[in-house]
Amino acid sequence: MERVNETVVREFVFLGFSSLARLLQLLFVIFLLLYLFTLGTNAIFISTIVLARALHTPMYFFLAIFSCSETCYTFVIVSKMLVDLLAQKKTISFLGCAIQMFSFLFLGCSHSFLLATMGYDCYMAICNPRHYSVLMGHGMCMGLVAAACACGFTVFLVTTFLVFHLPFHSSNQLHHFFCDISPVLKLASQHSGLSQLVIFMLGVFALVIPLLLILVSYIRIISAILKIPSSVGRYKTFSTCTSHLIVVTVHYDCASFMYLRPKTNYSLREDTLISVSYTILTPLFNPMIYCLRNKEFKSALRRTISQTLYPLN
């Protein structure tokens, strides 16, 4: 037994849906349909923004990048999950697990900073409308997106390196359906001090700092809105930010539950449910939130469909 315990882990076995063995085929069909619908929704959303010149503004540029990032984020996790639902052996290699964790965390952190960037864009549009087009030019928008991606890439490249340089000599059974940081750290032979530091740094950098930036933007936005004399004007101005606020709330509710709660409240079933929600449902609903509440986008979508179906008219 001692020799077995000292064996280096070369692959991990996913046990995320082990308690639902009889429902795996049904889950496959449900998740596949949701995944295809998510891909289709995001594809329509991005294509409309690209094809409709009226939507070539900083706000829609950030939304297109956000939607594209969510599509990649979903692909990293759901594609492997769908394969595992029908596979007898639900495994992933040590390197594959590291790549999946890095990709997932990198894209997740980029989401947080992109939401902060979108909050800043709302602030500039409301508080500096006269200089908005100059201050939020194409170069500035590209720079903000590059900064968001660079933050996510750098911090989670280091984080992933630290996690997978821990010794893994005991169990290789991962009680999850993808390589999330907390379940992987639980399998490390020695992780007490470093794991707590890694998770804390992840939570602070990826969640708290962008949230503080968003709060600063909205404090200034609200102070500017309160100066508008008309109640109708205040409502119309604030309504331009509601979709962003809904997405921020959903994103931070799920992420805070997963990464900032006390570990004594850890529950495998709750974690699996929340993970399914933010890997499948959230990327599905986010484009709908922006589409259904946005008359400008719906009008552009109708024009784009009309021009595509009847190009000669």
C-alpha positions in Angstrom: 0.0 0.0 0.0 2.8 2.4 0.7 4.1 2.0 -2.8 0.7 2.6 -4.3 0.4 5.8 -2.2 3.7 7.1 -3.5 2.7 6.6 -7.1 2.8 9.8 -9.1 -0.6 10.8 -10.5 -0.6 10.8 -14.3 -4.3 11.3 -14.9 -7.4 12.3 -13.0 -10.8 10.6 -12.9 -13.9 12.8 -12.9 -16.6 11.8 -10.4 -18.8 14.8 -10.7 -21.9 13.0 -12.0 -21.2 9.6 -10.4 -24.3 9.8 -8.2 -26.4 10.2 -11.4 -25.2 7.2 -13.3 -28.7 6.2 -14.5 -29.3 9.7 -15.9 -26.1 10.2 -17.8 -27.7 9.8 -21.3 -30.5 12.2 -20.4 -28.0 14.7 -19.0 -26.0 14.4 -22.2 -29.1 15.2 -24.4 -30.1 18.2 -22.1 -26.6 19.6 -21.9 -25.9 19.1 -25.6 -29.1 21.0 -26.6 -28.2 23.8 -24.1 -24.7 23.9 -25.5 -25.8 24.1 -29.1 -28.4 26.8 -28.2 -25.7 28.7 -26.4 -23.3 28.6 -29.4 -26.1 29.6 -31.7 -27.2 32.5 -29.5 -23.7 33.9 -29.2 -23.0 33.4 -32.9 -26.1 35.4 -33.8 -25.2 38.0 -31.2 -21.6 38.4 -32.5 -22.6 38.3 -36.2 -25.2 41.0 -35.7 -22.7 43.3 -34.1 -20.1 42.7 -36.8 -22.5 43.1 -39.7 -24.6 46.0 -38.4 -22.7 49.3 -38.8 -25.1 51.0 -36.3 -23.6 48.7 -33.6 -20.0 49.6 -34.3 -19.6 51.4 -31.0 -17.4 50.8 -27.9 -20.3 49.3 -25.9 -21.1 46.7 -28.6 -17.4 46.1 -29.2 -17.0 45.1 -25.6 -20.1 43.0 -25.7 -18.9 41.1 -28.8 -15.5 40.4 -27.1 -17.4 39.3 -23.9 -19.7 37.0 -25.9 -16.7 35.5 -27.8 -14.9 34.9 -24.5 -17.9 33.2 -23.0 -18.1 30.9 -26.1 -14.5 29.8 -25.6 -15.1 29.5 -21.8 -18.0 27.2 -22.4 -16.1 25.1 -25.0 -13.2 24.5 -22.6 -15.4 22.8 -20.1 -18.6 21.6 -21.8 -17.0 19.8 -24.8 -15.0 17.5 -22.4 -18.0 17.1 -20.1 -20.2 15.9 -23.0 -17.6 13.3 -24.0 -17.3 12.1 -20.4 -21.1 11.7 -20.0 -21.0 8.9 -22.6 -17.6 7.5 -21.9 -16.9 4.5 -19.7 -13.6 5.9 -18.5 -14.0 9.6 -17.5 -10.4 10.6 -17.3 -8.1 13.5 -18.2 -4.4 13.6 -18.4 -2.3 15.5 -15.9 -1.2 18.0 -18.6 -4.8 18.2 -20.0 -6.1 19.0 -16.5 -3.5 21.8 -16.2 -4.5 23.2 -19.6 -8.2 23.1 -18.8 -7.7 24.8 -15.4 -5.6 27.5 -16.9 -8.0 28.2 -19.8 -11.0 28.2 -17.5 -9.4 30.5 -14.9 -7.9 32.8 -17.5 -11.2 33.3 -19.3 -13.1 33.7 -16.0 -10.7 36.3 -14.8 -10.9 38.1 -18.2 -14.7 38.1 -17.8 -14.4 40.0 -14.5 -12.0 42.6 -15.9 -14.1 42.9 -19.1 -17.2 43.6 -16.9 -15.1 46.3 -15.1 -14.2 47.7 -18.5 -17.8 47.8 -19.6 -18.7 49.6 -16.3 -16.0 52.2 -17.2 -17.5 52.5 -20.7 -20.9 53.2 -19.1 -19.3 55.8 -16.8 -17.6 57.6 -19.8 -20.9 57.6 -21.9 -22.9 59.1 -19.0 -20.4 61.4 -17.3 -18.4 62.6 -20.3 -20.8 62.4 -23.3 -19.2 65.3 -25.2 -15.7 63.7 -25.2 -16.9 60.1 -25.2 -16.2 59.3 -28.9 -12.7 60.8 -28.6 -11.7 59.2 -25.2 -13.2 55.8 -26.1 -11.7 55.4 -29.6 -10.7 52.1 -31.2 -7.2 52.2 -29.8 -8.4 52.8 -26.3 -11.0 50.0 -26.5 -8.4 47.6 -27.9 -6.0 48.6 -25.1 -8.6 47.9 -22.4 -9.4 44.5 -23.8 -5.7 43.6 -24.0 -5.2 44.7 -20.4 -8.1 42.6 -19.2 -6.7 39.5 -21.0 -3.2 40.2 -19.9 -4.3 40.3 -16.3 -6.1 37.0 -16.5 -3.3 35.4 -18.5 -0.5 36.4 -16.2 -2.0 35.7 -12.8 -3.5 32.3 -13.7 -0.4 31.2 -15.6 1.5 31.6 -12.3 -1.4 30.1 -10.3 -1.7 27.0 -12.5 2.1 26.6 -12.4 2.0 26.6 -8.6 -0.9 24.2 -8.3 0.5 21.6 -10.6 3.9 21.7 -9.1 2.4 20.4 -5.8 3.0 16.7 -5.2 0.1 14.5 -6.3 0.8 11.0 -4.9 -2.5 9.9 -3.3 -5.9 9.7 -4.9 -6.6 10.8 -8.5 -10.4 10.8 -8.1 -11.6 14.3 -8.8 -15.0 15.0 -7.3 -16.1 17.4 -10.1 -16.8 17.3 -13.8 -13.8 19.6 -14.8 -10.5 20.7 -13.3 -11.5 23.5 -11.0 -8.9 24.8 -8.6 -10.5 23.7 -5.3 -11.2 20.0 -6.2 -7.7 19.7 -7.6 -6.0 21.2 -4.6 -7.9 18.7 -2.4 -5.9 15.9 -4.1 -2.5 17.5 -3.5 -0.4 15.6 -1.0 0.9 18.8 0.6 -1.2 21.9 0.1 -2.3 23.5 3.4 -0.4 26.8 3.3 0.0 27.3 -0.4 -3.5 26.3 -1.4 -5.1 28.8 0.9 -2.8 31.5 -0.4 -3.5 30.6 -4.0 -7.3 30.6 -3.6 -7.1 33.9 -1.6 -5.0 35.5 -4.3 -7.4 34.2 -7.0 -10.4 35.6 -5.2 -8.9 39.0 -4.5 -7.4 39.5 -8.0 -10.1 38.0 -10.2 -13.1 39.1 -8.2 -12.5 41.8 -5.6 -10.4 44.2 -7.7 -12.7 44.3 -10.7 -15.7 44.6 -8.4 -14.2 47.6 -6.7 -13.5 49.2 -10.2 -17.2 48.5 -11.1 -18.4 50.1 -7.8 -16.3 53.2 -8.4 -17.8 53.6 -11.9 -21.3 53.2 -10.6 -20.8 55.6 -7.7 -19.9 58.2 -10.2 -22.7 57.2 -12.6 -25.3 57.5 -9.8 -24.0 60.8 -8.7 -24.2 62.1 -12.3 -27.7 60.7 -12.7 -29.0 62.4 -9.5 -28.0 65.7 -11.0 -30.5 65.3 -13.9 -33.6 67.3 -13.0 -36.1 65.2 -14.8 -37.2 61.9 -13.3 -37.8 60.6 -16.8 -34.3 61.6 -17.8 -32.9 59.9 -14.8 -34.8 56.7 -15.6 -33.7 56.6 -19.2 -30.1 57.2 -18.4 -30.0 54.6 -15.7 -31.8 52.0 -17.9 -28.8 52.0 -20.2 -26.8 50.3 -17.4 -29.4 47.8 -16.1 -28.3 44.9 -18.5 -24.7 45.3 -17.4 -25.8 45.3 -13.7 -27.8 42.1 -14.1 -24.8 40.3 -15.8 -22.5 41.6 -13.1 -24.8 40.4 -10.3 -25.2 36.9 -11.8 -21.4 36.6 -12.4 -20.4 37.7 -8.9 -23.2 35.6 -7.2 -21.9 32.4 -8.8 -18.2 33.3 -8.5 -18.4 34.4 -4.9 -20.3 31.3 -3.9 -17.6 29.1 -5.5 -14.4 30.9 -4.5 -15.0 33.3 -1.6 -17.2 31.3 0.8 -15.8 29.5 3.9 -14.5 26.0 3.0 -16.5 24.5 5.9 -19.6 25.1 3.8 -18.2 22.9 1.0 -20.9 20.7 -0.6 -20.2 18.6 -3.7 -23.8 18.7 -4.9 -24.1 22.4 -4.5 -20.8 23.0 -6.2 -21.8 20.8 -9.1 -25.1 22.7 -9.5 -23.5 26.1 -9.3 -20.7 25.0 -11.7 -23.3 23.8 -14.3 -25.1 27.1 -14.0 -22.1 29.3 -14.7 -20.6 27.0 -17.4 -23.8 26.4 -19.3 -26.7 28.6 -18.3 -24.9 31.9 -17.7 -23.3 32.0 -21.2 -26.8 31.2 -22.6 -28.7 33.9 -20.8 -26.2 36.8 -21.0 -26.7 37.5 -24.7 -30.5 37.3 -24.1 -30.3 39.8 -21.3 -28.6 42.4 -23.6 -30.8 41.5 -26.6 -34.2 41.5 -25.0 -33.7 44.8 -23.2 -32.1 46.6 -26.1 -34.3 48.1 -28.8 -31.3 49.2 -30.8 -29.9 45.7 -31.0 -33.3 44.2 -31.9 -33.7 46.7 -34.6 -30.3 46.0 -36.0 -30.9 42.2 -35.8 -34.1 42.6 -37.8 -32.3 44.7 -40.5 -29.4 42.2 -40.6 -31.8 39.2 -41.1 -33.8 41.1 -43.7 -30.6 42.1 -45.7 -29.4 38.5 -45.4 -32.6 36.9 -46.7 -33.4 39.6 -49.2 -30.1 41.1 -50.3 -31.6 42.7 -53.5 -34.3 44.6 -51.8 
